[in-house]
Amino acid sequence: MNKGLVKMKKFAVDDVYNLIFDVFLVLGIPADEVKICADVLIESDLRGIESHGVGRLKMYYDRIRDGIINPITKITKIRDHAAIATWDGNNGMGQVVSFHAMNEAIQKAKKYGLGSVAVRNSNHYGIAGYFTKMASDQNMIGLTVTNARPSMAPTNGVEPMLGTNPIAFSAPSDCEFDFLFDGATSIIQRGKIEVKARENAEVPKNWVIDNKAEYMTDPQQILKNLVSQTASFLPIGGMEEISGGHKGYGLATIVEILSASLQTGSFMHQLSGSEGGKKVPYKLGHFFLAMDISAFTDLNNFKHTTGEIMRQLQNSAKAPGKDRVYVAGEKEYLKGVQIRKNGIPINDALLKNINIMIDELRLEKQKKVFR
Ligand SMILES: NC(=O)c1ccc[n+]([C@@H]2O[C@H](COP(=O)([O-])OP(=O)(O)OC[C@H]3O[C@@H](n4cnc5c(N)ncnc54)[C@H](O)[C@@H]3O)[C@@H](O)[C@H]2O)c1
């Protein structure tokens, strides 16, 4: 593998946003909902999370064209009881269902102090942190989790059972940025393997195992084996209990319960997107929670205490060779400043995918920018 061969170009944020917007629009997503979907994807690129921004557009494109995501999102409200609601996403766009679900949780929190919405039969919602930031932007704590197609083995196992099941948590602070933890409960998520494949780079040992519990490092092989269910991501903490692998496995299972049991939704193997060799909807579940800080305490005190926690962590003693201690959300905030100025990096392989969509959808305006 030779990372040196990868060519990278930078594109203005507005150009990438317009591309995402036009692709979704031509695929039949209503204009006001396209705005939500495009916002979630571009926010990922703006945070430097290359795996979930324009790099994921082709995945949604393929799934909508294959008929396994409905571009028109119809939400059914199954239960609504004071601070709590349960919704069915009816196989619509995950970003649209989730935007409305977190918004509903926030409205309920304004009324009751806490608000929570559990969702079933949805689709991949992108970066979990987008939705928690909706809450922290309104001076609330936001929490969301989602299940995903099975790709992670439980501790002592080799069968992909759980998804990469991310957890996101945002809290407002008096720092330049909010505390925003947003990460998979596996060491790595599929998007980062796809980025490695596009870069023609090796995957570090201890991220992925095969069905004999041997480490895998070739990203193309890993992507193939994930399809045949003969590769598994490892939970946070790795393969063994000695390094705490069982704790990542436990967290991923908590996510699965919050994403399936509360909403009588689908879980684990039912989320594989395939039945008898035929592509079928993924039927994912999500969970959203908003907490109104001012119902607990004075908002400014909360922001100051959270900010102090962040500052004291940043200013704590550094390990040899390390010049900085970060807090969650900081790297993405710093990348955002750079990316807004310098543009979004897009490599050759991704550009090729972008041009396939541009040609197939006959997006003449985009051709001028991305050729
Ligand atoms: N929708 C899905 O099914 C799905 C599944 C998995 C992941 N994802 C998304 O993929 C994205 C990337 O996930 P990931 O697991 O690769 O995240 P990651 O490992 O890049 O980062 C996880 C978190 O750690 C923080 N962080 C990074 N370095 C740090 C440091 N040195 N000190 C303190 N904090 C630090 C980051 O700010 C971030 O909040 C997330 O947005 C996640 O929601 C989505």
The ligand as a Tripos MOL2 file, in Angstrom:
@<TRIPOS>MOLECULE
LIG
   44    48     1     0     0
SMALL
NO_CHARGES

@<TRIPOS>ATOM
      1 N1        -24.6420    6.7210   12.3540 N.am      1 LIG1
      2 C1        -23.8900    5.6850   12.6380 C.2       1 LIG1
      3 O1        -24.3160    4.5450   12.4960 O.2       1 LIG1
      4 C2        -22.4970    5.8770   13.1310 C.ar      1 LIG1
      5 C3        -21.7560    4.7750   13.5850 C.ar      1 LIG1
      6 C4        -20.4690    4.9890   14.0680 C.ar      1 LIG1
      7 C5        -19.9370    6.2610   14.0830 C.ar      1 LIG1
      8 N2        -20.6730    7.3070   13.6160 N.ar      1 LIG1
      9 C6        -20.1280    8.6740   13.6370 C.3       1 LIG1
     10 O2        -18.7980    8.6880   13.1750 O.3       1 LIG1
     11 C7        -18.1460    9.8080   13.7200 C.3       1 LIG1
     12 C8        -16.7350    9.4530   14.1020 C.3       1 LIG1
     13 O3        -16.7600    8.4690   15.1500 O.3       1 LIG1
     14 P1        -15.3960    7.9130   15.7530 P.3       1 LIG1
     15 O4        -15.6960    6.8530   16.7140 O.co2     1 LIG1
     16 O5        -14.4590    7.6290   14.6290 O.co2     1 LIG1
     17 O6        -14.8870    9.2250   16.5170 O.3       1 LIG1
     18 P2        -13.3850    9.6420   16.9560 P.3       1 LIG1
     19 O7        -12.6860    8.4620   17.4890 O.co2     1 LIG1
     20 O8        -12.7350   10.3890   15.8320 O.co2     1 LIG1
     21 O9        -13.6910   10.6890   18.1170 O.3       1 LIG1
     22 C9        -14.4900   10.3520   19.2130 C.3       1 LIG1
     23 C10       -14.5460   11.5080   20.1930 C.3       1 LIG1
     24 O10       -13.2850   11.6460   20.8370 O.3       1 LIG1
     25 C11       -12.8950   13.0170   20.8730 C.3       1 LIG1
     26 N3        -11.4260   13.0430   20.8370 N.ar      1 LIG1
     27 C12       -10.6080   12.7250   19.8130 C.ar      1 LIG1
     28 N4         -9.3240   12.8070   20.1980 N.ar      1 LIG1
     29 C13        -9.3400   13.1940   21.5030 C.ar      1 LIG1
     30 C14        -8.3330   13.4440   22.4840 C.ar      1 LIG1
     31 N5         -7.0470   13.2870   22.2200 N.pl3     1 LIG1
     32 N6         -8.7300   13.7990   23.7100 N.ar      1 LIG1
     33 C15       -10.0330   13.9570   24.0230 C.ar      1 LIG1
     34 N7        -11.0370   13.7170   23.1550 N.ar      1 LIG1
     35 C16       -10.6860   13.3440   21.9160 C.ar      1 LIG1
     36 C17       -13.5350   13.6520   19.6910 C.3       1 LIG1
     37 O11       -13.7240   15.0470   19.9270 O.3       1 LIG1
     38 C18       -14.8620   12.8870   19.5920 C.3       1 LIG1
     39 O12       -15.8310   13.5120   20.3780 O.3       1 LIG1
     40 C19       -19.0210   10.3060   14.8590 C.3       1 LIG1
     41 O13       -19.6240   11.5050   14.4490 O.3       1 LIG1
     42 C20       -20.0690    9.2100   15.0400 C.3       1 LIG1
     43 O14       -21.3450    9.6850   15.4410 O.3       1 LIG1
     44 C21       -21.9380    7.1450   13.1690 C.ar      1 LIG1
@<TRIPOS>BOND
     1     1     2 1
     2     2     3 2
     3     2     4 1
     4     4     5 ar
     5     4    44 ar
     6     5     6 ar
     7     6     7 ar
     8     7     8 ar
     9     8     9 1
    10     8    44 ar
    11     9    10 1
    12     9    42 1
    13    10    11 1
    14    11    12 1
    15    11    40 1
    16    12    13 1
    17    13    14 1
    18    14    15 2
    19    14    16 1
    20    14    17 1
    21    17    18 1
    22    18    19 2
    23    18    20 1
    24    18    21 1
    25    21    22 1
    26    22    23 1
    27    23    24 1
    28    23    38 1
    29    24    25 1
    30    25    26 1
    31    25    36 1
    32    26    27 ar
    33    26    35 ar
    34    27    28 ar
    35    28    29 ar
    36    29    30 ar
    37    29    35 ar
    38    30    31 1
    39    30    32 ar
    40    32    33 ar
    41    33    34 ar
    42    34    35 ar
    43    36    37 1
    44    36    38 1
    45    38    39 1
    46    40    41 1
    47    40    42 1
    48    42    43 1
@<TRIPOS>SUBSTRUCTURE
     1 LIG1         1 GROUP 0 **** ****
